[in-house]
Amino acid sequence: MYVLSSQSLDIQTQEESLFVQTSTGNSIRQLLRLIRNATYNNHLQPALQTSSMNALYIFPDGEIGSGVLDGSYIQADGLQCLCSVSSNCSTAAAFFDLYAYDIGGIYVSPTLPIANLSGFVVGCYAIESLLQSTLECFFDKTCLDTLDRFFSITSVTNLDVLSVNQTRFSRQTPIETLINELFIEEWSTVTSFSSYYQQCAPMSCTYMYVQHNNVLYILTTILGLYGGLTVVLRFCVLHFIDFWRRRSIRSTNTNTIVPLIERIRAAWRRIQINALQLNLFKTGKTRTDALELRVGIISTRIYIILLCLFFTVLIIFNGLRTQLQNVSIQNPSQIIFEDLQKSYPITLQCPCSEIAISFDSFLSLSPTYHPVCSSPYVSFGWINSIVGTVNLNFSYSYTDFHMVGEAFFSSIATLCSLAQSTISDDLYIFNQTTLITGSAVSYAELMAHADAALNQFKLNTLAEFKRALSLIQLHTDVMFSTTRGNADLYTSQLISNITQVDRIDFHSVPTIYGNCSCALSGYCQQQVDMYSNGNESTYEIKFPIPNVFIGCFVIQSVLQSTLECFFNETCLNAVQAEISSVQSINVSVLDANSTRFSPETLIGTLIDALMVERWGETIQYSQYYATCAPKLCTYTFTAPNNALYILTTVVGLVGGLAVILKFIVSLIYDLIRYKMQSRITIINRAGTFY
């Protein structure tokens, strides 16, 4: 790793800060979405009974029973909104002399309010009401005085009006927006390069620069070549001049035309004679002393033999010797890099300009989801058409599709939405994750890195989603559902035995599906059937909905169900015929060819795959290489020395070698002369004796 510059550190710090801001917000929003959706789809009942009301029924025989009235709100546009259809039903909050409802289940203001509260909203669930509300009342002194008049707030604490100058948000900003922004007015990021450098604490720094050869290197190289060239040229030039001089003398002494073959033979004879008479150790006595001449010729032959021998050894040694060749290429293109990668995969090094490369710079994901997630089955129109067939004055079986269908498809819509939002949030974090590559990697290596990262991303995303869903399910398993799917309220009292009208004792009885009690297991379930609608005399099962179940809790039942009926045209037509109403919409069967899952696949299995058909991974190697942007590539390879290198090396060594050999041969010359002279002296003495 390298030390970042101050500018690079600032840029990276800002990017990390933005990543923390976004990922933190995503985590909060994702958890909040899970809580809201699980609460709504499991039809949990608030203690204030704002989403539904427990109604008391008195039968003709005096028995008392309980039921559920769906909550609804008259919105600002005058339309009625059912809590069973939408969790966002709401109306403005105010102070009244009477209760806020006078008709069972429908919360409507019977009279004008005696005091208004700007920004406060009431609805099906407290969390939904809070998120739709604003804080504008706390910026208004008159509104705060109204709150104080009804709740005596100032007796507990002193409240000051909030100042609009202290916030970047307007007074009408919904609290949901404030939560999405984590209630943070400003993120402050401070970067200290000195602290970073102290923590980095580099042990050493290296740098490279280009310069010309220095004077000492040039001088030693020239002197080495000079010595070798001097010896070679001295020998060659002297003999060439001698040859040219003799040729000139002969050409002036004769005008006879000699055939070419004769000239070649004559030249060859002269070369032989000159070679035999060559003497590199001439002295003043050489011309007059035959012994001196003979010793000089012998010494010359020894010198030449040794010189040629060493010369040959040097050539062979340097010719057989291999050396590492270092090659550098400036600003290599992708094509050049790929060619080098094929030829020199081990030694090639191309340091990246950007060591940490975010995945989104070269990798993209475009998930394709199960067709049900984009079908009309998860639309408001389809869900509302099922609710529109319900007769509020009729008591339905808890396994009737008329009662179950709305919750079933609302849960599927929620699961699709949660899967998509979870992937979207986690994908943002994944895209900001960096791939650390000090040097450019090959296409195969990049694919391996990307595949490993993608597989880990998929596993982490699924694990996070299932962990959060399991946590919510565990939390809701101990709560009371307004669908009475997990328990119902019963009383053994008769109306004739009740002496105190406002005191009727109910107790909860766990719902039993077959031989399974919701008191013991949250996974109890029973087949959903289609009943004839709204007529007591003909109310009976018409046909079962294949593998659609109802159980203790809606989401758990949905996970154990399948969508096979909605892949089958006959089954779908039968369902649509029974829920036909003025609010009905036409839907078509799901296309089995557009999914990799079979129609009989459990919805829980689809959730295990996050409803994803294809992840749509696209890896662009060219984008990676462009971001990596290596400025220099280096590689090494072994190669024999070339002829020029061998020639310059040998010539550079010849000068010194010639001096050494001449010194050695001079000693040999003296030794030979001494031996021969001693031998001649002995012979002369012997001749004199005789």
VOGU-3710 file (C-alpha; in Angstrom, 3 decimals, decimal comma):
1> myvlssqsld> 0,000/0,000/0,000  1,075/3,551/-0,653  0,762/6,740/1,356  -2,084/8,865/0,024  -1,567/12,489/-0,795  -3,483/15,093/1,177  -5,849/15,666/-1,735  -6,453/11,940/-2,262  -7,088/11,482/1,463  -9,683/14,269/1,418
11> iqtqeeslfv> -11,465/12,704/-1,546  -11,451/9,232/0,003  -12,644/10,581/3,351  -15,562/12,358/1,713  -16,489/9,175/-0,157  -16,333/7,117/3,045  -18,408/9,724/4,861  -21,068/9,619/2,148  -21,029/5,826/2,323  -21,569/5,875/6,111
21> qtstgnsirq> -24,391/8,397/5,778  -26,218/6,400/3,135  -25,662/2,929/4,588  -26,721/4,043/8,079  -29,893/5,598/6,715  -30,620/2,486/4,669  -30,260/0,255/7,730  -32,713/2,349/9,757  -35,219/2,546/6,900  -34,996/-1,175/6,189
31> llrlirnaty> -35,658/-2,140/9,802  -38,526/0,349/10,009  -40,034/-1,059/6,807  -39,873/-4,580/8,208  -41,623/-3,572/11,427  -44,340/-1,620/9,613  -45,023/-4,281/7,008  -44,940/-7,199/9,447  -47,340/-5,362/11,765  -49,758/-4,592/8,950
41> nnhlqpalqt> -49,637/-7,922/7,112  -50,037/-9,949/10,301  -53,013/-7,701/11,189  -51,731/-6,994/14,680  -54,225/-5,058/16,760  -53,093/-1,864/18,545  -54,243/-1,384/22,114  -56,096/1,761/21,018  -57,991/-0,329/18,435  -57,293/2,239/15,749
51> ssmnalyifp> -56,910/-0,311/12,943  -59,849/-2,468/14,010  -62,319/-2,746/16,857  -63,394/-5,689/18,951  -67,161/-5,729/18,613  -69,601/-7,343/21,041  -72,407/-9,443/19,578  -75,511/-10,522/21,537  -77,332/-13,455/19,994  -81,072/-14,142/20,382
61> dgeigsgvld> -80,424/-16,973/22,821  -78,550/-14,614/25,119  -75,077/-15,774/24,207  -72,362/-13,188/23,795  -69,718/-13,285/21,115  -66,936/-11,095/19,859  -66,000/-10,003/16,393  -63,819/-7,539/14,565  -64,875/-4,350/12,830  -62,425/-3,053/10,269
71> gsyiqadglq> -61,187/0,450/11,003  -61,646/3,153/8,385  -60,938/6,863/8,087  -62,534/9,655/6,101  -59,557/11,371/4,537  -59,099/15,005/3,574  -60,401/14,294/0,065  -63,633/12,911/1,522  -62,928/9,299/0,515  -63,194/6,429/2,951
81> clcsvssncs> -59,977/4,439/3,507  -60,078/0,916/4,987  -57,253/-0,185/7,269  -57,562/-3,706/5,876  -56,614/-2,356/2,444  -54,002/0,234/3,383  -52,012/0,939/6,505  -51,688/4,604/5,495  -55,295/5,603/6,187  -55,286/8,786/8,242
91> taaaffdlya> -57,056/11,989/9,105  -56,117/15,213/10,844  -56,029/15,135/14,642  -57,950/17,654/16,737  -59,652/18,104/20,126  -63,368/17,230/20,428  -65,969/17,282/23,144  -67,174/13,834/22,068  -65,411/10,644/21,141  -63,810/10,615/17,720
101> ydiggiyvsp> -66,153/7,879/16,563  -69,883/7,352/16,925  -70,361/4,623/14,312  -68,656/1,312/14,920  -65,395/1,056/13,047  -65,658/4,346/11,163  -63,755/7,177/12,792  -65,453/10,372/11,659  -65,747/13,703/13,380  -69,351/13,998/14,586
111> tlpianlsgf> -69,012/17,715/15,210  -66,549/20,435/14,470  -63,431/20,262/16,652  -63,091/22,656/19,513  -59,368/23,047/18,775  -57,179/22,148/15,805  -53,611/20,845/15,935  -51,578/21,597/12,853  -49,338/18,744/11,737  -50,782/15,963/13,928
121> vvgcyaiesl> -52,266/12,948/12,136  -54,145/9,894/13,433  -54,548/6,647/11,531  -54,584/2,853/11,590  -51,300/2,443/13,451  -49,422/4,781/15,745  -46,172/4,412/13,786  -47,923/5,251/10,499  -49,626/8,254/12,078  -46,354/9,500/13,500
131> lqstlecffd> -44,522/9,189/10,184  -47,225/11,181/8,369  -47,276/13,916/10,995  -45,127/17,034/11,045  -43,571/19,170/13,773  -45,128/22,407/12,608  -47,132/22,753/15,830  -43,855/23,079/17,759  -42,846/26,007/15,583  -46,147/27,788/16,409
141> ktcldtldrf> -46,708/29,468/19,781  -50,492/29,362/19,426  -50,474/25,609/18,749  -48,187/24,979/21,735  -50,535/26,977/23,942  -53,403/24,755/22,751  -51,459/21,626/23,712  -50,670/23,143/27,069  -54,333/23,989/27,625  -55,406/20,368/27,209
151> fsitsvtnld> -52,370/18,509/28,576  -50,808/21,030/31,007  -47,376/20,484/29,448  -45,783/23,497/31,125  -46,480/22,020/34,533  -44,047/19,231/33,658  -41,476/20,983/31,510  -40,826/24,293/29,834  -41,367/24,197/26,093  -39,950/26,859/23,833
161> vlsvnqtrfs> -41,048/27,386/20,275  -38,628/25,824/17,789  -36,803/28,254/15,535  -37,012/27,769/11,766  -33,555/29,346/11,518  -31,990/26,405/13,338  -33,002/23,753/10,838  -32,623/23,070/7,133  -36,058/21,434/7,069  -39,317/23,257/6,604
171> rqtpietlin> -42,012/23,207/9,273  -44,222/21,028/7,039  -41,573/18,312/6,619  -43,093/14,889/7,484  -41,440/13,068/10,365  -40,782/10,156/7,988  -38,478/12,455/6,020  -36,708/13,466/9,227  -36,200/9,796/10,111  -34,861/9,074/6,642
181> elfieewstv> -32,378/11,877/7,245  -31,671/10,466/10,752  -32,726/13,826/12,250  -29,293/15,132/11,272  -29,024/18,742/10,214  -25,470/18,560/8,923  -22,756/15,935/8,608  -19,356/17,339/9,475  -16,309/15,523/8,129  -12,866/16,607/9,341
191> tsfssyyqqc> -9,724/15,140/7,791  -6,340/15,339/9,527  -3,512/14,443/7,161  -0,919/14,677/9,938  -2,804/12,125/12,065  -3,195/9,860/9,053  0,519/10,084/8,277  1,461/9,295/11,872  -0,789/6,235/11,836  0,535/5,176/8,448
201> apmsctymyv> 4,164/5,606/9,618  5,931/4,593/6,374  9,243/2,807/6,965  10,806/3,979/3,724  10,085/5,886/0,558  11,341/5,016/-2,899  11,196/7,002/-6,090  12,483/6,705/-9,634  13,807/9,265/-12,063  15,451/9,228/-15,483
211> qhnnvlyilt> 19,000/10,565/-15,970  21,927/10,293/-18,401  24,902/8,009/-17,699  27,351/9,657/-15,322  30,911/10,635/-16,237  32,569/7,763/-14,347  30,489/5,119/-16,157  31,182/6,712/-19,538  34,915/7,009/-18,781  35,369/3,396/-17,644
221> tilglygglt> 33,404/2,079/-20,623  35,405/4,119/-23,125  38,730/3,153/-21,544  37,778/-0,530/-21,633  36,850/-0,347/-25,300  39,896/1,786/-26,058  42,263/-0,808/-24,632  40,726/-3,647/-26,639  40,415/-1,680/-29,857  44,002/-0,445/-29,527
231> vvlrfcvlhf> 45,370/-3,984/-29,463  43,180/-5,218/-32,300  43,622/-2,186/-34,522  47,376/-1,970/-33,906  47,825/-5,531/-35,076  45,468/-5,220/-38,021  46,541/-1,773/-39,219  50,287/-2,485/-39,118  49,937/-5,643/-41,152  47,527/-4,009/-43,546
241> idfwrrrsir> 49,936/-1,122/-44,151  52,820/-3,541/-44,604  50,735/-5,549/-47,053  49,707/-2,443/-48,963  53,278/-1,125/-49,085  54,648/-4,369/-50,498  51,839/-4,548/-53,035  52,588/-1,017/-54,160  56,295/-1,804/-54,557  55,559/-4,907/-56,624
251> stntntivpl> 53,133/-3,049/-58,841  55,784/-0,403/-59,649  58,481/-3,018/-60,419  56,453/-5,033/-62,921  53,883/-4,430/-65,535  53,268/-8,118/-66,139  49,645/-9,120/-65,903  49,318/-11,988/-63,440  46,224/-14,178/-63,502  43,841/-13,884/-60,528
261> ieriraawrr> 44,437/-17,443/-59,395  48,147/-16,831/-59,300  47,661/-13,661/-57,290  45,507/-15,539/-54,788  48,083/-18,301/-54,487  50,855/-15,744/-54,060  48,846/-13,916/-51,413  48,169/-17,160/-49,568  51,879/-18,029/-49,636  52,729/-14,596/-48,285
271> iqinalqlnl> 50,168/-15,020/-45,512  51,703/-18,366/-44,611  55,205/-16,905/-44,674  54,158/-13,892/-42,631  52,329/-16,088/-40,159  55,365/-18,336/-39,783  57,682/-15,337/-39,430  55,348/-13,194/-37,279  57,229/-11,722/-34,335  55,498/-9,504/-31,804
281> fktgktrtda> 58,510/-9,488/-29,474  61,076/-7,742/-31,636  64,161/-6,305/-29,995  67,250/-4,582/-31,281  69,045/-7,922/-31,656  66,289/-9,596/-33,657  67,746/-8,668/-37,078  71,273/-9,814/-36,241  70,718/-12,618/-33,774  69,044/-15,748/-35,156
291> lelrvgiist> 68,420/-17,035/-31,646  66,677/-13,837/-30,686  64,524/-14,044/-33,832  63,598/-17,683/-33,204  62,719/-17,036/-29,570  60,566/-14,047/-30,592  58,671/-16,131/-33,174  58,058/-18,931/-30,655  56,895/-16,418/-28,031  54,580/-14,791/-30,588
301> riyiillclf> 53,008/-18,132/-31,406  52,502/-18,853/-27,717  51,020/-15,379/-27,237  48,640/-15,713/-30,184  47,564/-19,219/-29,149  46,860/-18,083/-25,589  45,115/-14,928/-26,791  42,924/-16,883/-29,209  42,241/-19,477/-26,536  41,147/-16,865/-24,003
311> ftvliifngl> 39,291/-14,966/-26,712  37,400/-18,136/-27,662  36,632/-18,925/-24,032  35,273/-15,403/-23,507  33,088/-15,643/-26,593  31,743/-19,076/-25,614  31,202/-18,005/-21,989  29,332/-14,831/-22,920  27,466/-16,604/-25,709  26,165/-19,364/-23,438
321> rtqlqnvsiq> 25,496/-17,079/-20,534  21,894/-15,839/-20,106  20,788/-12,765/-18,250  17,536/-11,291/-16,968  16,189/-8,682/-19,315  14,041/-5,986/-17,688  11,564/-4,337/-20,030  9,432/-1,298/-19,222  6,445/-0,074/-21,227  4,955/3,339/-20,594
331> npsqiifedl> 1,147/3,761/-20,561  0,313/0,287/-21,882  -3,051/-0,143/-23,582  -5,428/-2,934/-22,594  -4,505/-4,928/-25,710  -0,787/-4,651/-24,942  -1,403/-5,658/-21,322  -3,419/-8,717/-22,341  -0,696/-9,796/-24,792  1,982/-9,354/-22,130
341> qksypitlqc> -0,173/-11,239/-19,628  -0,278/-14,222/-21,971  3,479/-14,136/-22,636  4,820/-13,207/-19,183  2,100/-14,105/-16,638  4,524/-14,592/-13,740  6,862/-11,610/-13,980  4,498/-8,986/-15,416  3,829/-6,118/-13,022  1,573/-3,184/-13,921
351> pcseiaisfd> 0,904/-1,074/-10,776  -2,546/0,523/-10,808  -2,937/4,278/-10,540  -6,021/3,526/-8,407  -5,336/0,691/-5,977  -8,841/0,620/-4,454  -11,443/0,289/-7,209  -15,144/0,316/-6,308  -17,173/-2,548/-7,714  -19,700/-0,244/-9,372
361> sflslsptyh> -16,989/1,073/-11,691  -16,860/-2,229/-13,576  -19,671/-4,441/-12,240  -23,414/-3,926/-12,442  -26,369/-5,934/-11,172  -29,843/-5,761/-12,710  -31,950/-8,327/-10,853  -35,029/-9,766/-12,527  -37,693/-10,707/-10,008  -40,354/-13,401/-9,981
371> pvcsspyvsf> -43,206/-12,440/-12,343  -45,692/-12,190/-9,474  -43,804/-9,141/-8,169  -44,601/-7,185/-11,334  -48,044/-8,671/-11,901  -51,484/-7,175/-11,146  -51,779/-9,652/-8,252  -49,789/-7,294/-6,019  -51,593/-4,168/-7,208  -54,039/-2,138/-5,154
381> gwinsivgtv> -56,735/-2,755/-7,754  -56,644/-6,544/-7,416  -56,450/-6,485/-3,608  -59,271/-3,953/-3,408  -61,399/-6,054/-5,755  -61,185/-8,960/-3,275  -62,187/-6,707/-0,371  -65,053/-5,327/-2,441  -66,768/-8,716/-2,486  -66,959/-8,955/1,317
391> nlnfsysytd> -70,394/-8,522/2,884  -69,820/-6,747/6,184  -73,104/-8,076/7,549  -72,179/-11,706/6,941  -70,097/-14,040/9,081  -67,476/-15,774/6,953  -65,411/-18,855/7,644  -61,844/-18,018/8,547  -60,710/-20,308/5,697  -62,816/-18,504/3,075
401> fhmvgeaffs> -60,774/-16,954/0,270  -63,025/-13,884/0,462  -61,542/-13,216/3,898  -58,048/-14,567/3,298  -57,318/-13,294/-0,218  -56,680/-9,669/0,704  -54,156/-10,554/3,423  -52,557/-13,231/1,207  -51,808/-10,932/-1,716  -50,961/-7,962/0,503
411> siatlcslaq> -48,314/-10,131/2,144  -46,923/-11,201/-1,240  -46,765/-7,548/-2,292  -44,971/-6,735/0,943  -42,486/-9,588/0,547  -41,727/-8,509/-3,024  -41,251/-4,919/-1,913  -39,057/-5,914/1,029  -36,909/-8,172/-1,142  -36,432/-5,435/-3,727
421> stisddlyif> -35,674/-2,718/-1,185  -33,286/-5,002/0,727  -31,375/-5,828/-2,441  -31,359/-2,177/-3,484  -30,005/-0,999/-0,123  -27,399/-3,740/0,135  -26,437/-3,264/-3,496  -25,589/0,362/-2,777  -23,259/-0,749/0,000  -21,782/-3,457/-2,228
431> nqttlitgsa> -21,156/-0,973/-5,035  -19,156/1,215/-2,676  -17,051/-1,758/-1,580  -13,601/-1,650/-3,121  -11,514/-4,275/-4,827  -7,888/-3,868/-3,748  -5,464/-4,682/-6,558  -1,959/-3,286/-6,361  -1,339/-4,343/-9,944  -3,656/-4,851/-12,882
441> vsyaelmaha> -5,104/-8,358/-12,929  -6,106/-10,502/-15,872  -9,683/-11,016/-17,008  -9,779/-14,478/-15,410  -8,522/-13,125/-12,066  -11,029/-10,266/-12,139  -13,859/-12,703/-12,845  -12,741/-14,857/-9,910  -12,651/-11,823/-7,573  -16,030/-10,579/-8,817
451> daalnqfkln> -17,710/-13,991/-8,553  -16,460/-14,449/-4,993  -17,663/-10,967/-4,012  -21,059/-11,480/-5,690  -21,619/-14,834/-4,019  -20,782/-13,324/-0,644  -23,097/-10,372/-1,368  -25,979/-12,717/-2,194  -25,409/-14,811/0,928  -25,129/-11,745/3,185
461> tlaefkrals> -28,213/-10,089/1,691  -30,327/-13,215/2,085  -29,038/-13,838/5,614  -29,774/-10,250/6,627  -33,271/-10,372/5,142  -34,168/-13,710/6,737  -32,673/-12,682/10,079  -34,760/-9,522/10,197  -37,880/-11,369/9,026  -37,361/-14,090/11,641
471> liqlhtdvmf> -36,882/-11,467/14,332  -40,136/-9,757/13,402  -41,980/-13,094/13,232  -40,645/-14,071/16,637  -41,866/-10,748/18,001  -45,328/-11,014/16,434  -45,874/-14,639/17,473  -46,938/-13,498/20,950  -49,328/-10,796/19,726  -53,041/-10,840/18,993
481> sttrgnadly> -54,035/-10,809/15,327  -57,268/-9,124/14,284  -57,842/-11,949/11,808  -58,254/-14,209/14,865  -55,829/-16,514/13,088  -53,886/-17,309/16,258  -56,551/-16,820/18,940  -60,143/-15,741/19,485  -62,048/-14,159/22,362  -64,774/-16,115/24,124
491> tsqlisnitq> -66,989/-15,678/27,146  -69,220/-18,164/28,920  -71,453/-15,413/30,294  -75,034/-14,904/29,158  -76,504/-11,455/28,740  -79,200/-12,309/31,314  -76,564/-13,039/33,929  -74,656/-9,786/33,488  -75,346/-7,330/36,266  -72,704/-4,830/35,283
501> vdridfhsvp> -72,987/-3,798/31,624  -69,465/-2,454/31,365  -67,928/-5,643/32,742  -67,910/-8,715/30,504  -65,073/-11,161/31,035  -63,529/-12,588/27,870  -60,695/-15,064/27,643  -58,528/-15,966/24,679  -58,730/-19,421/23,130  -55,947/-20,496/20,766
511> tiygncscal> -57,036/-21,295/17,240  -56,723/-24,946/16,257  -56,002/-26,046/12,692  -56,630/-29,760/12,404  -54,640/-31,262/15,264  -52,306/-28,267/15,574  -52,813/-25,535/18,168  -51,403/-22,043/17,700  -50,636/-22,060/21,417  -47,979/-24,693/20,755
521> sgycqqqvdm> -46,769/-23,840/17,264  -46,871/-20,835/14,994  -46,733/-23,079/11,922  -50,258/-24,498/12,104  -52,129/-24,185/8,831  -55,252/-25,188/6,961  -56,317/-25,237/3,321  -58,046/-22,088/2,030  -61,326/-22,743/0,218  -63,561/-20,711/-2,019
531> ysngnestye> -67,044/-20,406/-0,521  -70,239/-19,209/-2,100  -70,504/-15,536/-1,214  -72,838/-13,830/1,243  -75,893/-16,104/1,420  -76,407/-18,153/4,566  -78,659/-20,685/2,900  -76,134/-21,528/0,197  -72,899/-20,741/2,069  -70,701/-23,734/1,391
541> ikfpipnvfi> -67,329/-24,724/0,012  -67,308/-24,556/-3,777  -63,699/-25,599/-4,392  -60,328/-25,507/-2,617  -57,569/-23,082/-3,614  -54,630/-25,439/-4,302  -51,832/-25,079/-1,763  -52,991/-21,737/-0,382  -53,070/-21,891/3,401  -54,273/-19,877/6,349
551> gcfviqsvlq> -52,650/-20,247/9,738  -51,775/-18,615/13,006  -50,123/-15,653/11,314  -50,562/-14,430/7,780  -46,927/-14,158/6,712  -46,048/-17,600/8,043  -49,010/-19,072/6,172  -48,049/-17,303/2,966  -44,514/-18,699/3,154  -45,964/-22,228/3,288
561> stlecffnet> -48,273/-21,620/0,314  -47,708/-21,739/-3,451  -48,920/-19,730/-6,454  -49,879/-22,718/-8,594  -53,553/-21,696/-8,850  -52,506/-18,451/-10,508  -50,426/-20,286/-13,100  -53,515/-22,328/-14,003  -56,124/-20,666/-16,212  -58,971/-22,919/-15,068
571> clnavqaeis> -58,299/-22,228/-11,393  -57,900/-18,489/-11,956  -61,136/-18,237/-13,940  -62,990/-19,998/-11,134  -61,545/-17,594/-8,551  -62,373/-14,518/-10,632  -65,923/-15,726/-11,151  -66,457/-15,889/-7,368  -64,958/-12,486/-6,542  -66,563/-10,637/-9,421
581> svqsinvsvl> -67,769/-7,187/-8,386  -67,864/-3,638/-9,659  -64,361/-3,215/-8,250  -62,934/-6,312/-9,955  -60,113/-6,079/-12,461  -59,138/-8,624/-15,059  -55,885/-10,465/-14,480  -54,167/-13,125/-16,548  -52,360/-16,254/-15,437  -48,688/-16,074/-14,575
591> danstrfspe> -46,394/-17,304/-17,337  -44,537/-20,444/-16,256  -41,969/-19,834/-19,012  -40,933/-16,527/-17,464  -39,661/-18,074/-14,233  -37,046/-20,627/-13,279  -39,289/-21,858/-10,465  -42,070/-24,377/-10,911  -45,662/-23,322/-10,096  -45,569/-25,720/-7,121
601> tligtlidal> -42,625/-23,906/-5,510  -43,299/-22,706/-1,968  -43,347/-18,946/-1,551  -40,892/-19,500/1,298  -38,496/-20,990/-1,261  -38,968/-17,912/-3,448  -38,099/-15,771/-0,444  -34,978/-17,878/0,119  -33,978/-16,714/-3,365  -35,103/-13,139/-2,562
611> mverwgetiq> -37,686/-13,484/-5,349  -34,822/-13,178/-7,836  -35,015/-14,969/-11,180  -31,710/-13,690/-12,542  -29,174/-11,388/-10,990  -28,106/-9,947/-14,330  -24,424/-9,599/-13,536  -22,402/-7,588/-16,041  -18,642/-7,349/-15,607  -16,811/-4,927/-17,884
621> ysqyyatcap> -13,115/-5,652/-17,867  -12,366/-2,614/-20,016  -13,912/-0,359/-17,343  -11,809/-2,021/-14,667  -8,626/-1,550/-16,689  -9,496/2,078/-17,444  -9,985/2,745/-13,719  -6,831/0,855/-12,780  -4,975/2,877/-15,465  -1,413/1,519/-15,055
631> klctytftap> 1,182/4,080/-16,084  3,995/1,561/-16,404  4,327/-2,159/-17,029  7,526/-4,055/-16,300  8,401/-7,658/-16,978  11,572/-9,765/-16,960  12,710/-12,683/-19,078  15,922/-14,664/-19,546  17,707/-14,417/-22,920  21,206/-15,185/-24,281
641> nnalyilttv> 23,539/-12,242/-24,760  23,268/-10,708/-28,207  26,210/-10,408/-30,627  26,761/-6,706/-29,968  26,925/-7,254/-26,210  29,357/-10,176/-26,652  31,533/-8,143/-29,047  31,719/-5,062/-26,817  32,351/-7,171/-23,716  35,123/-9,231/-25,335
651> vglvgglavi> 36,728/-6,198/-26,953  36,601/-4,393/-23,628  38,410/-7,309/-21,970  40,955/-7,866/-24,753  42,953/-4,773/-23,846  43,609/-5,858/-20,291  43,980/-9,499/-21,329  46,576/-8,574/-23,971  48,666/-6,685/-21,428  48,562/-9,592/-18,975
661> lkfivsliyd> 49,377/-12,177/-21,647  52,185/-10,030/-23,017  53,685/-9,811/-19,558  53,366/-13,588/-19,047  54,708/-14,404/-22,509  57,607/-11,988/-21,933  58,577/-14,109/-18,967  58,219/-17,214/-21,116  60,254/-15,446/-23,811  63,102/-14,830/-21,348
671> lirykmqsri> 62,873/-18,403/-20,115  63,000/-19,855/-23,646  65,872/-17,605/-24,611  67,761/-18,577/-21,473  67,201/-22,305/-22,093  68,156/-22,124/-25,753  71,180/-19,975/-25,020  72,296/-22,386/-22,311  71,891/-25,302/-24,709  73,943/-23,558/-27,418
681> tiinragtfy> 76,635/-22,764/-24,861  76,843/-26,413/-23,811  77,046/-27,552/-27,444  79,757/-25,000/-28,197  81,762/-26,107/-25,187  81,466/-29,723/-26,253  82,709/-28,893/-29,778  85,667/-26,979/-28,383  86,574/-29,920/-26,127  86,728/-32,258/-29,051
//
